Amino acid sequence: MSVREEFDTWAAEGREQGMEERHWHTARPILARIPVEEGDTVLDLGTGSGYALRALRERGIGAGYGLDGSPEMARKADGYTDDDAVGFLVGDFDHLPFATNSIDHAFSMEAFYYANDPHRTLEEVRRVLKPGGTFYCAVNYYEENTASHEWQETISVEMTRWDREQYREAFRDAGLHVAEQDNVPDRETEIPDESEFPYEGFGSRQAMVERYRTWGTLLTVGVAP
């Protein structure tokens, strides 16, 4: 099954709202780090419900483009706002439909690893970013987060599972300076007492603490020279 087919199904089932709620726990503090200024143009890769662009518009960005591989996700995102400065389109991460040096900042939350060719995606991000522009790439599915490894078994789309250093190397290979790499903890997901375990697939409370509080979301920040 393709990315389009997979996430069209998710959108038809209304799962974009659940994704927004879960991702928001770590997306919010990450979005707060992006050094947007009034009038900036931001690209959101794998936009889902479009929540990131709606939040950034409140900070004064001039324009936001949400790109998704799923037509149904893009349609739903468009339905959540009547803001003419925000637009949603269907596209391929490997061939971004934007001019060179046209984007001030790019953001991606829990979507980068769905790229058909992640190295090509980074090259495209580098191409469309203006000099000094940033790419905030956030993933929960990565090598060090062992609790995430089983996710591939629940989805038909092939996912890329890199470790921290592989992300850094790939960013550098694409011509992006790695300005920051950090684990952003999820402090909002409630973790019950040990007596409640096994719980939501976790065998122990410690395993759940490690998943959300220790590993959380891996953030890699690249800057275009």
Stockholm file with secondary structure:
# STOCKHOLM 1.0

chainA/1-225         MSVREEFDTWAAEGREQGMEERHWHTARPILARIPVEEGDTVLDLGTGSGYALRALRERGIGAGYGLDGSPEMARKADGYTDDDAVGFLVGDFDHLPFATNSIDHAFSMEAFYYANDPHRTLEEVRRVLKPGGTFYCAVNYYEENTASHEWQETISVEMTRWDREQYREAFRDAGLHVAEQDNVPDRETEIPDESEFPYEGFGSRQAMVERYRTWGTLLTVGVAP
#=GR chainA/1-225 SS CCHHHHHHHHHHTTHHHHHHHHHHHHHHHHHHHSCCCTTCEEEEETCTTCHHHHHHHTTTCSEEEEEESCHHHHHHHHHTCCCTTEEEEECBTTBCCSCTTCEEEEEEESCGGGCSSHHHHHHHHHHHEEEEEEEEEEESCSTTCGGGGGGGGGCSSCCCCCCHHHHHHHHHHTTCEEEEEEEECCCSSCCCCGGGCSBTTBSSHHHHHIIIIIICEEEEEEECC
#=GC SS_cons         CCHHHHHHHHHHTTHHHHHHHHHHHHHHHHHHHSCCCTTCEEEEETCTTCHHHHHHHTTTCSEEEEEESCHHHHHHHHHTCCCTTEEEEECBTTBCCSCTTCEEEEEEESCGGGCSSHHHHHHHHHHHEEEEEEEEEEESCSTTCGGGGGGGGGCSSCCCCCCHHHHHHHHHHTTCEEEEEEEECCCSSCCCCGGGCSBTTBSSHHHHHIIIIIICEEEEEEECC
//
